[in-house]
Amino acid sequence: AVQQRARSKAWQSVLQQPWGSTRPYSDQIIALLAAAEGLLDDVFAGTDATLDDGQAKVSAAVVEVKGECGAAVAELEAEQQLSAQSKKAFKTALRTALGK
């Protein structure tokens, strides 16, 4: 049950966006990938972390991933599709950015 609550909060933290604005497409995909892979679960597992804490962690990781995977980000923005190669690059960079 604790793990399920942590995963739920992780998803909520990546889906929440500032009122009246949206994040760039690549930011959304990278953040959703982090939640889908369970890379944010430990942010919330057994802690009193807020959704803002999760968003801060995700935002920092997205910046790092975009810096490391510039070509994959450009491909994602241009094609509007996540290729298997880009997904693999993003997952590796996310694990590094989030200390996994």
Helices and strands as residue ranges (DSSP letters): H 2-15, H 25-36, H 41-44, H 51-68, H 70-79, H 84-97
